[in-house]
Amino acid sequence: MADDIVVELNEHFGSADKELPADMLAELLSIMRLHELSAQDVFFKWESYCIKMDRDELKVSLSSLRAFKQDLQDALERTNRSQPHIKTEKRVAATPRSANKAGDVFGMLDALTTPGPGRSAKSAAARRRQQDTPAVSRLKAEPASSPLRLEDRLNAMGAIPPSSFADRQNPGEVVEILNDHLLAPEPPIAPFSESRVRLTAASDQKKLGYKPLAMKLSEASEILDDRIDDFMNLIMGHHKLDDSAFGSAATQGTTEIVAIGRIASDSAEGKLNAASLVLEMSRRMGAGLRVPLKLDRLPGYQFFPGQIVAVRGVNTSGSDFTVHEVLSAPLLPNAASAPAVLEAHCEKLRGSPDAMDADTEPMPLNIIFASGPYTADDNLDFEPLHAICNEAADTYADALVFTGPFIDAEHPLIASGDFDLPDEALYEPDTATMSTVFKYMISPALNRVVAANPHVTVLLVPSVRDVLDKHVSWPQDAFPRKELGLHKSVKIIGNPMTLSINETVMGISSQDALWELRHEELVGGKPADPSLLSRVSRYLIEQRHYFPLFPPADRQKLPKTGTADGVPPGAVLDVSYLKLGEMVNVRPDVLVVPSALPPFAKVVESVLVINPGYLSKRRGAGTYARMTLYPPKTSQAEVGSGGMMAHKVFERARVEITRI
């Protein structure tokens, strides 16, 4: 047994080439014995200690272990001084218990009981403050009095009964594979000596730092009009049409014209249907008028609110426009690079220059995609996050792309403020914020990946549901990393963001456009694309936008959350800055769009579209995606015009959708 403990300590604290010296092992064993901790628990506390001391590396020394041991002893003494009473009852899910027999500490039962005079306003104000500052139990030393069980409290809030992550079904099961003819290579036996990933941003991150909630109606209408006029220029060039071919759909006449506009509904309520379908034109082309569309002559059609379309037809009655044809919109060009650039990326995949061998096939890139929420509704243990971080560390993934929400504003415990921080967290209760929650609940898992693989690249993409981010509108700026305790290898980017990982152009957006498009679209006859998942993905590519729907779906129609009212915040679009949601210059090679729809990986118009699903569902575990990207083949036969080669990532990427 002692030998097993020594082996485990060496795995956590040792290096790849040598074991820990005897004096360091003695100190670690002493810490385990004094504090009754396992080797893994000691390592977790060591990570927290390094974060607190602002240590960038987790390497141990005899002096640092002794300081760590003294810090644990001091923390234990402080705890004993502040808790004179003996706890006789095991607490469930780290939820603070009431010391007041008249009610719970934070007024959790206010919604379940009749408030007395003068109590309602005070309780409501307290609950509003808890959204910004997590409530922490200040009465741990006092005995609990008839605590409300976690299951009863969640049921009263309309949430779900507790679930066990350890009891999840079929963990690690691969539910879908794209390009299964490509082999999944064995992970390396040790991390690479240098990063094999080079990041290049295509989107302008600084523009996402705009001032939200300052929208003017005049600016919003101009942005919407400009998008229609820009599409008219694209249609004109793509179909080689003259200005005389275009006209206003509202003008009565017998001559066939091409009208450009935005699909809308003449009813503010209800789903789009053929009877309510109208074309909204820009002020330049049609004085901003709306004209009903007659679709009887079309064999099939597929529309959604906000879609920019070019329709050919006539308005003989003056009251509606009869559509003869829907003109196809030109797509952005495929991403391409010079052969020399692709060769340079292939060499980077081989690792350090000393390890390069021209005859050796470089190992493919290993990239993991996951999307929040990262914990189930009945707890804040973030077990799915720890599980995927362990998987990334074990397989030495080259890059992790995690999209929010990280701390979900719609999580029942976060919304109520009724939770505790970990015991090892050091903070002032009166000044604790959601940054403190992130630092002690999420950062340790991410930093552990970096400790296992120092050259991994970790990208975090926020969500409008992230309570951590004060920039709540979409397009969304990155949340500040100050006070989060993250390693410098962890990078926080905007939402949406177009960037390059080596030669691969990747578009990422945490906004669930696919679900809203699916529930707001109008499909009739024989549509051009009968596949639902391919069709809603194609909308993004054809419209060149990460969220082309306008207006967004009603909040009441979105998937319910575990909070008391169960209504999510919705899209939170800032219309004045919707141009920041456009795709940049080329079609992305990989489009990452997490959605409540079933997870999938599909090739649509030469774009590899990945929906990794949610890592944690309200009732339990979810899914993630792993992409194994083989290096490009630089054959002269594939060099196109201008000496450029298409990346063709969809042909050389194996994608696995896996249960966590």
N, C-alpha and C positions, 0 to 999 in steps of 0.2 A: 504493500500500500504506500509505504514511504517512497519507494522508487517511482511509483506512478505520480505522486505529487511532485517529485523533483523533475520528472519529465514534463509535466504540465507547466511548471514554473519556467522551465527553459523555453517551452513553446511560446509563452506569453512575453517573457522578459529577455530572453536570450536573442542572439543574432543568428543568421543563417549558417555561419561557419564555425561558431564556437559556443560552448556552454557557459553558464554563469560560474564565476569563481565560488569557492566554498564559503568565503565570508559573506558574499551577497546572498547566497542561498540560506545561510544561517539567519540573516536578518529577515528575509521573506518568511521563513518558517516560523520565526519568532512572532511576526505580525499575525500570521494565520492562527497561531496558538493563543495569543493574547486576546484577539478580537473575535475568535471563533468564526473565521472566514474561510471560504474555499479559495483555491488559487485564482479562479476566474473573478471572484468578487474582489480580491486584492488588486487584480489588474484593472478592474473598473474604477476602483477608488484611486488607483495610481493615475489613471487618465484624468479624473476629475481634479486631482491635485496638480497635475501639469497644466491644465487649463487655468486653474486659479492662480498659479505662479507665472502664467504667461510663458511657459516653456514651449518652444516650437517643436521640439523633438521629445520622444518618449524614452530615449536611451537612459539606462540606469547606471548609477555609480554608487559606491559604498556611502559616500557622504550624502548623496541625494536620498538614498533609502533611509538613512538614519533621520534625516530631516522629515521625510514622509512619515516615518514611524512616530516621531515626536508630534507631528501635526495631527495624526489620528488620536494620539493619547490626549492632546489638548482638547480636541473636539469631543471626546468621550467625557472628559471632566466637565466641560461646559454643559453638556447634555444632562449629566447627573446633577449638577447644581441647579439647573432650571426645572428639573422634574423630580421633586421630592416624593411624589406618590408612586406607588407600584402599580404598573398596568396589569390588570388581570384579564383583560379581554382582547383578543386578537382583532385588529382592525382590518376591514375589507377594502381592498382597492385604494388604499391610502386616502380615504375620504374623511375629512374632519368631522368629528362628532360633537354634538351639542353638550355644553356644560350647564345650560339653562333649562330647567324643567318646563318653562313656559313656551319653549320653542327651540328651533335650531339656531346655530350661531349666525348664519348668513341670511336668515329669513327665507329659507328654501320652501317653508310650508305656508308662506303668505298666500300663495296662489291656491292652496288647498283648504284654507280656513277663512273665516269671516273676520276681517280686520276690525280692531276696535277704533274708537275715535282718536284722530290725530296720528294714526299709525300708518295709513296707506301711503301718504306722500313720502314719509321718511323711508319706508321700505322700498318704494319704487326708485327713489333717488339712489339708495344704496346699491340696488341691482344694476342701475345704469353705470355706476362707477366701477363695478366689478368687471365689466367688459374690457376695460383698459388695464386694470391692475388685478392680478390673480389673488383670490382670497386665500390666506394661509391660516392654518389653525394656530391660534395663540394660546389655546387652553389645553395643551396636551397633558399638562400635569394634573388636571382636574378630572374626576371620574365622569364617564358618559352617563347620560340619563335617557333610557328608552330610545336609543338611536333608530332613526328610520332606515330600514335596510336599503342597500343600493338597488336591489331589484324593485322594491316598492316605489322608491323615488323615481326611477327611470320609467316605470310603468305609468306613474301619475303624470309624468311629463310627456306621455305619448311615445316613449322610446321603446327599446326592445329589452328582453331579459338578458342577463349576462351570458357571455359565451366564452369558451376556452380556446385560445389560439392553439394550444398544444393538441387539442382534440379535432383539429381541422382534418377534412377528408382529402386524401390523395395529395399530400404535399410533394412538390417537385414533379408532378405529372405534366407532361407536355401536351397541351390541348390542341395546338395547331402548329404546323411547320410550313414555311414558305421556302421553296428551293431545297427540298429534302434530298436531292441528288448531290448536294454539296455536303461533304462530311463535316461533322462537328469535331474539331481537333481536341486532343487532350490538353488540359491547361498546363502551363509551364511549371517546372518543379520549384522555381524561385522567381521573384519579381525581376523585371528587366532593370538593367543598371541605369537607364535613363528613360525619359518619357518618349513614347512612340507616337504621341499625338501633338499636332500643331494646330492651334486654334486661330482662326481669322474671322473677325466680325464683319458681316456684310451690312447689317442694320446699324443705324446711328443711335447708339445707346443714349447719348446725351439728349436727343430730342424727346426721349420718353420721360425725361424729367420735367415735363410741363406742369403747370399749375392746374390741378384738377378742379372740377366743380365751379369753373368760371366760364361756362359756355354761354355764348350769345346766340340768339336765334338767327340773326343775320349771318353769322359765321357758319352755323350749322347748315343753313340752306345753301350757302355758296359751296360748301364742301360736297353736298349731295348733288348739286348741279354740275360741278366740275367733273365728277365721276362719270356722269352721263355724257358730257361733251368729250371727255377723253376717249370713251369707248367709241364714239362716233368716228373719231379720227382713226382708231384701230380698224374698225369695220371698213372704212373707206379705203384704206391701204390694202387690207387683206383681200377684199373682193374687187378691188380696182374700180371703184364707183366714183362718179363725178358728184359735185355738190348738188347738181340738179336732180339727182336720184333721191335725195332726202327731202322730207317734208314733215309737216305736223299731222299727226293722226287725227286731230280734232277738226281739220279743214275738210269740208265736204267736197267731193269730186269723184270723177270716174277714172282718173289716171292712177295707175298703180305706183305707189311710192314706198320708200323704206323709212320707217319711223324708229327712232331710238328712244328708249325710256326705261323706267324702273317699274317692275311688277309690284302692284299694290292691291289692296282690297278696298272696296267702297264701304265696307262695314268695319267699325272699330272693334267689334266683338266677333267671335266665332272663327272657324278655320277657313282658309282660303278655298274657294270653290269656283267652278266655271262661271256661275252666274254673277259672282262678286268680283271677278278679275278685271282690273283696270290697268292701263298703261299711264304712268305718271311721267310727263315730259319735263325737260329743263325749261327755264325761262327763255333761254336763247332760241331753242328749237320749237317750243310749243306753248310759250307763255305760262309754263308751269301747270297746264291743264291736265285733267285726268279723263281718259276716254275708255269706255268699256270695250273689251276685246271679244270678238266672236271666233271660236275655235272649231267650228263645225267642219271646216275643210281640211283640218290637219289629221293625218292618220294616227298620230300620237304626240303627246307633249308632256313636258315636265317643267314646272315653274315653282318658284318660292318667293315670298315677299322680300323685296330688296334686290332681286336679280336684275341686272342690266341686260336688256335684250334688244336685238335688231329684228324687226318683223316687216315683212313685205306684204302689202295688201292695199285695200281701198276703203274709203269711208263714203259710200254712196248715199246713205241716209242722213248723215250729219250728226247722228246720235251714237253710233258705234263703229268700230274699225274691224273689218273682216280680214282675218289673217290667212294669207295663202301659203306663207313659208316663214320659218324662223331661221334666220341666217346664223351660221356658226361663227363663234368668236375665235379669233386667233389665239393660240397658246404662246406663252413665253418660250423662248428657245431653250433647248436642253443645255445643261451645264457641261462645259468642256474645258480641257486644259491642254497645254503643249506637251508633247511626248517627254521632253526633258524634265518638266515639272513632275510628271507622273513617275518617272524614273527616280527622282529625288525622294519622293514619298515612299517608294518601294525600298529604297536603301534605309530610310528611317525606320521602317518596320523590322529591319534585321537587328536593331538595337544599337549598341555603342559601336564606334568605328573599329575598335579592336576586335569585335566579334563578327564583323562583316565577312561574308563569304559570297562571292558572286554566284557560286554554284548552288548555294543553299536557298531553298524556297523560304521566304520570310513567313513567319507565323501570321495568320490573319488577325485583324483587330477584333477585340472582344468588347462590345459596348452593351451596357444594360440600361433599359428604359423602365421607369416606374413613375406612377402618379399617385398623389394623395387622394383621399385621406390615408394616413399611415398608422392609424390605430382604430379599433372598433369603438362603437358608441358607449360601451359600458365601462371603459377604462382609459387611462392615459399611460399605459405601459409601453406603447409603440413597439410591440413585439414584431409586427410585420417589417418595420423599418430595420430593427436589429437583425432579423432573419435575412433580409436581402443584402444588408451590409456584410454579414458573415459570408454569404454566398459570393459576393464580389471580392472579398478578401481571400477566400479559399481558391478562387479561380484566377486571381490576379488580373481582374478586368482592367482594360486600358482606360475606359471612360465610363462614368455613370451620369445619366441625365435624369434628374428627379424634378418633376413638376409638382406644384402645390395643389391643394392647400397643405401646408406643413402643420400649422396650428390652426385648425379649422374653426372659424367663428360659429359654424353651425353644429359643432360637437356639443352634446348636452352638458357635459361637465364644464367645458370652456365657456359656454353661454351663461351658465349659472354662476361660475366662479367658485364652485364647490369642489376644490381639489387641493392636494398637498404637493409640494415639490419633493424630490428625493431627499432622504435623510442626510446624504453627504453634501447637499447644496448649502453654500454659505451666502447669505443674503440678508438684507435688512427688510423685515416684513412690510414696513411702511413705504419703502421705495422700490419694491419688486415690481417688475413690469413683464410683459410678454417676452421681451428679450431675455429675461432671466429664465423663463420657462423654456425657451428654445435652447439656451445655453446648457441647461442641465438635463433636458429630456431628449434633445435631438442631436446636438453637436457631438456628444460622446460617441454615438454610433458612427457618424461621418468621420470623425477624427480617428476612430479605430481602423477604418478602411485605409486611411492615409498612413497610419502606423505600420500596417501590414504590407502596404505597397506604396512606398514613398513617392513614386512617380505617376500615380493615378491622377486622372483629371475628373473632377466632380463639378457638375453644372447644376445649379438650382434655379428653377424658373418659378416665380411667384404665381399666385392665383388671386382673383378678386375676393375669394373667401378667406384669405390669410389674414387673421387678426393682427399679425405682426406688422403688416405693411399699411402705412397710412395713406399710400397712393392706391385708392380703392377702385378707380375707374379703369376701364380697358380702352385703348392700349395702356399698359401698366409698366411703371418704372420698377427697377430692382429695389428690394428692400435693403436698408443699410446693414452692413455686416458688423458695425461697431457694437461691442458688448455681447456678441453672439458666441465668442470663444471658438471660432472656426479656424481651422488650419488654412494657411495661405494657398494650398492646392485646391481649396473649395472656392469656386467662383459663382457669383450671383449675377444673373443676366435678366434682361427685360422680358416682357410678355406682350406680344410675340417677339421672336428673335430669329433672324436668319444668319447663320454662321457656317464656317467651313471647318470640318474636322479632317485634317490633311486635305485631300482633294475633294472630299465629299461635301456637297452643299446640303445643309440640314436646316429645315424650317421647323420651329417648335412653337406651339401655343397651348397654354393650359386651359383656354376657354373652350367649353364643350359646344362647338359649333355643329358637330355632326348630329347630336341628339336633337337640337332645336330644328335643324334642317329636315330631319326625318319626320318630325311631328308637324311641321308647318308647310311642307311641300304639297303641291297639287300635281298628281300624275293621272293622265287619261289616255285612253286608246292603247296603242303599242309604243311605249317609250323607247327611246334609242338605247337606253341601258336598263334592262329589267332587274339587274342585281342591286338591291337596296344599298348595301355598304359601298359598293363601287360608285353608285350614282351620287350619294351624298358627298363622297370624297372628291368626285369629279367637279362638283359645284365649286369647291375651293380653288381647284386648279384652273378651271375655265374663267372664274371671276377674278383670279389673281389676288385673292384676299383671304386672310385667315378667319374672318367672320363676315361673310357677305350678306347675312340676313339683316333686313331692316323693315320694320322695327323688330327687335328681338322678341322671343316668345314671352307670353305673360308668365310672371313668377308663379302664379297659382297652378300653372300646367306643368312646371318642372318637377323632377323627382323629389319626393318629400325628404326632409331631414329629420333628425332626432330631437330637435328642439321643441318647445311647447307649442308654437304655432306651426312648425313643420314646413315653413315656406323659405326657400333659399333666397339669396340676394338677387339672383338673376344675372344678366349680362353686364349691367352697369356701363353701358357704352358712353364714351365722351365723343359725341358726333363731330365736334370741331377738329378732332385729331384722328379720325378714322383712317386718314391717309397713311398713318404710321402702321396700320395693320396690313398694308399691301405687301405682296411678295416682291423681292428686290431683284431686278435685272433678268434672272433666269428662273426656270422651274427648279425647285429643290430636288436633289437626288433622293432625299429621305424627308418625309413629312410626318412629324410626330404630333398627333392630335388625340390626347386622352379623352375618352368619352364614356358615358354611361351605357352606350350601346355595347353589344358583345365584343370582346377584344378580337382583333384581327390583324393580319398583315397582307396587303394586297398591292398589286402593281396596277396603277391607273395612269395612263398617258405617260409611260416611262418613269413615273414617280413611285417610289416605294412608300406607301402610306401605312403607318403603324399606329394602331390604337392598343396600347399595352393594357388597357383596363385600369381599374383602381386597385391599388395594392391591398387595401382593406375595405371591406364592405361593412354596412351597419351591423350585419349579423355574423361577420367572421372574415376569413381570409379571402384575398382576391388573386390577381394575376400580375405578371410583369412580362417584359419582352427582352430577349437577348438577341443581338445581331452579331453574327460572325461574318466579318467583311474581308474577303480575300483580296490580295493586291491586284491592281489592274494589269492587263497584258498589253504591252506597248508594241503592237505590231504595226508596221508601216502600212499594211493593207487597210487599216482602220483609220488612218489619218484622213480627215476630211478637208474641206476647203478652208484656206487660211492656216493650214498646218496644225489644226486642233483636233483632239480626240475626245469623243463623248465619254463620259465617265461610266455609264451603263452599270450603275450600282445595283439595279434591280436584277441583273444577271449573276452577279458574284457575291450576293449577300444571302446568307442563310438566317432566317428569323424564326425564333421559337417563342411561342406564347406559352408561359409556364405558370402553374399554380404555385404560389409562395408556400 
